[in-house]
Structures are given as structure tokens and as C-alpha cells.
């Protein structure tokens, strides 16, 4: 019986600065199947042989007007069938329609958001659904009970106001200490949704992003956080990998590594 449904969401029309994240889902799958890495998580779980998850392929997102509705409907359908949903983006705007589905089923949901940026703008360049805005929409609509952000290193005055407005719990990168136990220190209980923006990582280990912000996590930092979670991870997204900016597919393999560990934690 399946526990997790994987879906690719090749959408990047809400991106600013650079397009390209729409190409990411297939590039991540290509890395997983390249022969350069195997399908085993660090726990030893062989995800290739594990039958409790299924890849549903990509959601067709060419219609900008209907894409969010389609994403929300597809995620809702999986949750109604008792499946957790893991998505490969795509830009970060996809998290809003995903959480629009989750919020109806998990009223006590805690989001752990990995990112260089808070993504709390009220609007960016006139677009309230920009990839810089999803968590403003999510918190306005009370789609989660808590939003915890880690890796943040770009807070400006407007986003500082939004953090206060929505009571977001932010652990800025400058204050991060190795070995910090998020669940214990912040007393997290109940279901968790993970939203992983690849630019939470330092550009030195993930150059394939649209917005370079030095001073971020190393890959091992993020892996340790994921692996040490004990609460139920009911959903996750991995977003903002931009193959057009990548070097030798390095970031594709980083995203694939994160995918394996997140999937293992969800099973």
C-alpha cells in the first residue's frame, strides 16, 4: 500500500530574476537514475525496492490561470486517499496551492521552511503570487498553525514587519548553531510540512539557483535536521533548483540527495 505520492511541478512563471526551475523535476529524476548515485537513503532503506511510494509524474502547468487550481486539486486528491505528498518544483510559489490543500486536513500543521529568503512579501513586482510571496498568502489564510524558518539571511524592513505580523519563528543563519535540535528547542509537536528552497544552502554547494546568497547551510546541516525529526512529516516540497544556473549538474545531485532523505523520513 502506498504511503507517499511524488509529483513534479514544472512551474516557474512566478519567478523573478531568472526562469529555469520548471526544468528541475526531470533533472532531479535524471540524477537519481544516472548510475552515479544509488537509491539508498543513509538509513539503509533502498527506495528503489521500497513499494510504499509512487511517482505520479509531472502536473501539466502551462496554463498560468488554472495551474494553482490544478495543483491544489491534485494534492487534495492524494491526501483524501491517505497519501502524503512530496513535490519537486518548480519555483516557491507552488507551496501556496499545496498548503491550500493541506490546510483543510491538518489544522495543527507546523511548517519548517528552509530558505535564504523569508518569502513573505505582500507582493513583488505587482504579483501577490510571486515566488517571493507564498508564505504571506499561507499565513493570511491560516493554513498552518506555525511557520518556522531556518537559514534566513536576507530580511529587509518590509519582511521584518511581515514576520512580526504573522508571528513567524525565524532562526536566522547568523544565529544558527550546529547541532541545534529544532523539535526540542521549539517544542514542536504534531504534523510537520517541510518546504526546502535549495538556496537555503550556500552557493558553494548548490550553485544551481536563481538568487545567490552566500553564507548558507552546508548540505550536511540540512540532512541532519531532516534525519533528526521525530514528528510525523506529512508533506514536503523541494523547490527553486534552477538547472540553467547549475555547474556540472552538481545541484541536481544535491536535490536528489535531499529528496532521498525526505522521502525516507516520510515513509
C-alpha positions as CSV (number, residue, x, y, z in Angstrom):
1,X,0.0,0.0,0.0
2,X,1.4,3.4,-1.0
3,X,2.1,6.0,1.7
4,X,3.7,8.7,-0.3
5,X,2.9,10.2,-3.7
6,X,5.7,12.0,-5.6
7,X,4.7,14.7,-8.1
8,X,6.8,17.1,-10.2
9,X,5.5,20.6,-10.6
10,X,7.4,22.2,-13.6
11,X,6.2,25.8,-13.0
12,X,8.4,28.9,-12.9
13,X,6.3,31.8,-14.3
14,X,6.1,33.3,-10.8
15,X,9.9,33.5,-10.7
16,X,11.8,36.8,-10.6
17,X,15.3,37.5,-11.9
18,X,15.8,34.1,-13.7
19,X,13.5,31.5,-15.2
20,X,14.5,27.8,-15.1
21,X,13.1,26.0,-12.1
22,X,10.4,24.4,-14.3
23,X,13.2,22.2,-15.7
24,X,14.1,20.9,-12.3
25,X,11.8,17.9,-11.7
26,X,13.1,15.9,-14.6
27,X,16.7,16.9,-13.9
28,X,16.4,15.6,-10.4
29,X,14.9,12.3,-11.6
30,X,17.8,12.1,-14.1
31,X,20.3,12.4,-11.3
32,X,18.6,9.7,-9.3
33,X,18.7,7.4,-12.3
34,X,22.1,8.4,-13.6
35,X,24.1,5.5,-12.2
36,X,26.3,8.0,-10.5
37,X,24.3,7.6,-7.3
38,X,22.1,4.8,-5.9
39,X,18.6,4.9,-4.4
40,X,19.6,4.1,-0.8
41,X,18.9,6.6,1.9
42,X,21.6,6.9,4.7
43,X,19.3,4.8,6.9
44,X,20.0,1.9,4.5
45,X,16.5,2.0,3.1
46,X,16.6,1.1,-0.6
47,X,14.0,3.4,-2.1
48,X,14.2,1.7,-5.5
49,X,12.9,-1.5,-3.9
50,X,10.5,0.2,-1.4
51,X,7.0,-0.3,-2.7
52,X,5.2,2.2,-0.4
53,X,5.7,5.2,-2.6
54,X,4.7,6.0,-6.2
55,X,5.9,8.6,-8.7
56,X,2.8,10.2,-10.4
57,X,4.9,12.1,-12.9
58,X,4.5,15.9,-13.5
59,X,1.5,18.1,-13.2
60,X,0.9,20.0,-16.5
61,X,1.3,23.7,-15.6
62,X,1.3,25.5,-18.9
63,X,-2.0,27.4,-18.2
64,X,-0.9,30.1,-15.8
65,X,-4.6,30.8,-14.8
66,X,-5.5,27.2,-13.9
67,X,-2.2,25.9,-12.6
68,X,-2.7,26.7,-9.0
69,X,-6.2,25.2,-9.0
70,X,-4.9,22.0,-10.7
71,X,-2.1,21.7,-8.1
72,X,-4.4,22.2,-5.2
73,X,-6.9,19.6,-6.6
74,X,-4.2,17.0,-7.3
75,X,-2.7,17.4,-3.8
76,X,-6.2,17.2,-2.2
77,X,-7.0,14.0,-4.1
78,X,-3.8,12.3,-2.8
79,X,-4.5,13.4,0.8
80,X,-8.1,12.1,0.6
81,X,-6.6,8.8,-0.4
82,X,-4.5,8.8,2.7
83,X,-1.2,9.6,0.9
84,X,1.5,12.1,1.9
85,X,2.6,14.3,-0.9
86,X,6.2,15.1,-1.8
87,X,6.7,17.5,-4.7
88,X,9.6,18.6,-6.8
89,X,9.4,22.2,-8.0
90,X,9.3,24.5,-9.7
91,X,9.6,27.9,-8.0
92,X,8.5,28.5,-4.5
93,X,5.0,29.9,-5.5
94,X,3.8,26.2,-5.7
95,X,3.9,25.9,-1.9
96,X,0.8,28.1,-1.6
97,X,-1.6,25.9,-3.6
98,X,-0.1,22.8,-2.0
99,X,-0.7,24.2,1.5
100,X,-4.2,25.3,0.4
101,X,-4.9,21.6,0.2
102,X,-3.0,20.6,3.4
103,X,-4.6,23.3,5.5
104,X,-8.0,21.7,5.1
105,X,-6.8,18.4,6.5
106,X,-4.2,19.4,9.1
107,X,-5.4,22.4,11.1
108,X,-2.4,22.0,13.6
109,X,0.3,21.9,10.9
110,X,3.8,23.2,11.5
111,X,5.8,24.3,8.5
112,X,9.5,24.1,8.7
113,X,10.8,26.3,5.9
114,X,14.4,26.2,4.7
115,X,15.4,29.3,2.7
116,X,17.8,32.2,2.3
117,X,14.7,34.4,2.0
118,X,11.5,34.7,4.2
119,X,9.2,34.8,1.1
120,X,6.8,36.9,3.0
121,X,6.4,39.9,0.6
122,X,2.9,41.1,0.3
123,X,3.6,41.4,-3.4
124,X,6.6,41.6,-5.7
125,X,6.5,43.5,-8.9
126,X,2.8,43.7,-8.6
127,X,2.4,39.9,-8.3
128,X,0.9,38.7,-5.0
129,X,1.5,35.1,-6.0
130,X,5.2,35.6,-6.8
131,X,7.7,33.0,-5.5
132,X,8.7,35.7,-3.0
133,X,5.2,35.8,-1.5
134,X,3.8,32.2,-0.8
135,X,4.2,32.4,3.0
136,X,2.3,35.7,3.2
137,X,-0.6,34.0,1.5
138,X,-0.3,30.9,3.6
139,X,-0.3,32.8,6.9
140,X,-3.0,35.2,5.8
141,X,-5.3,32.2,5.2
142,X,-4.2,30.5,8.4
143,X,-3.2,27.4,6.5
144,X,-0.7,26.4,9.2
145,X,-0.6,26.9,13.0
146,X,3.2,27.6,13.0
147,X,5.7,28.8,10.5
148,X,9.3,28.2,11.4
149,X,12.0,29.5,9.1
150,X,15.7,28.5,9.1
151,X,18.6,29.6,7.0
152,X,17.2,33.1,6.5
153,X,19.8,35.8,5.8
154,X,18.0,38.5,3.7
155,X,15.4,40.1,6.0
156,X,14.5,43.6,4.9
157,X,12.2,46.1,6.8
158,X,9.1,45.0,4.9
159,X,9.7,41.3,5.6
160,X,10.6,42.1,9.2
161,X,7.1,43.7,9.6
162,X,5.5,40.6,8.0
163,X,7.4,38.3,10.4
164,X,6.0,40.2,13.3
165,X,2.5,40.4,11.8
166,X,2.3,36.7,11.2
167,X,4.3,35.7,14.3
168,X,6.8,33.7,12.3
169,X,9.5,32.0,14.2
170,X,12.8,32.7,12.4
171,X,16.2,31.3,13.2
172,X,18.5,33.5,11.1
173,X,21.6,31.9,9.6
174,X,23.8,34.2,11.6
175,X,22.4,32.7,14.8
176,X,22.4,29.1,13.7
177,X,24.5,26.7,15.8
178,X,25.5,23.2,14.6
179,X,23.6,20.5,16.4
180,X,20.6,22.8,17.1
181,X,17.6,20.5,17.8
182,X,14.6,22.3,16.2
183,X,11.9,20.0,17.6
184,X,13.3,20.1,21.2
185,X,14.2,23.8,21.3
186,X,11.0,25.0,19.7
187,X,8.8,22.3,21.3
188,X,7.3,21.1,18.0
189,X,4.5,18.6,18.2
190,X,2.1,17.2,15.7
191,X,2.4,17.0,11.9
192,X,5.2,18.8,10.0
193,X,5.4,20.0,6.5
194,X,8.9,20.6,5.1
195,X,9.5,23.3,2.4
196,X,13.0,23.2,1.2
197,X,14.3,26.0,-1.0
198,X,17.6,24.9,-2.5
199,X,19.0,28.4,-1.9
200,X,18.9,27.8,1.8
201,X,22.2,26.0,1.0
202,X,25.4,28.0,0.5
203,X,26.0,28.6,-3.3
204,X,29.3,26.8,-2.9
205,X,27.5,23.5,-2.7
206,X,24.3,24.4,-4.6
207,X,25.2,26.8,-7.5
208,X,22.1,25.9,-9.5
209,X,19.8,28.6,-8.0
210,X,18.4,31.8,-9.3
211,X,19.4,34.0,-6.4
212,X,22.8,33.6,-4.9
213,X,23.1,34.4,-1.2
214,X,26.4,33.4,0.4
215,X,26.6,32.3,4.0
216,X,24.1,29.4,3.9
217,X,23.8,25.9,5.2
218,X,26.1,23.1,4.1
219,X,24.3,20.0,2.8
220,X,25.1,18.0,5.9
221,X,23.4,20.7,8.1
222,X,20.1,20.2,6.3
223,X,20.5,16.4,6.2
224,X,21.0,16.4,9.9
225,X,17.9,18.4,10.6
226,X,15.8,16.2,8.4
227,X,17.2,12.9,9.8
228,X,16.7,14.0,13.4
229,X,13.0,14.9,13.1
230,X,10.8,12.6,15.1
231,X,7.4,14.2,14.5
232,X,5.2,13.0,11.6
233,X,6.4,14.6,8.3
234,X,3.1,14.6,6.3
235,X,4.3,16.5,3.3
236,X,7.2,18.3,1.7
237,X,8.4,20.2,-1.3
238,X,11.9,20.8,-2.8
239,X,11.9,23.9,-4.8
240,X,13.9,26.6,-6.6
241,X,16.6,24.4,-8.2
242,X,17.4,26.1,-11.5
243,X,19.2,23.8,-13.9
244,X,20.1,26.8,-16.2
245,X,22.4,28.1,-13.4
246,X,23.9,24.8,-12.4
247,X,27.5,23.6,-12.8
248,X,28.0,20.0,-14.0
249,X,24.6,19.1,-12.6
250,X,26.0,19.5,-9.1
251,X,22.8,20.9,-7.7
252,X,20.7,18.2,-9.3
253,X,22.6,15.7,-7.2
254,X,22.2,17.8,-4.1
255,X,18.4,18.0,-4.7
256,X,18.3,14.2,-5.4
257,X,20.2,13.6,-2.1
258,X,17.7,15.8,-0.2
259,X,14.8,14.0,-1.9
260,X,16.1,10.6,-0.8
261,X,16.4,11.6,2.9
262,X,13.0,13.5,2.9
263,X,11.2,10.5,1.3
264,X,12.8,8.1,3.7
265,X,11.6,10.3,6.6
266,X,8.0,10.4,5.2
267,X,7.7,6.6,4.8
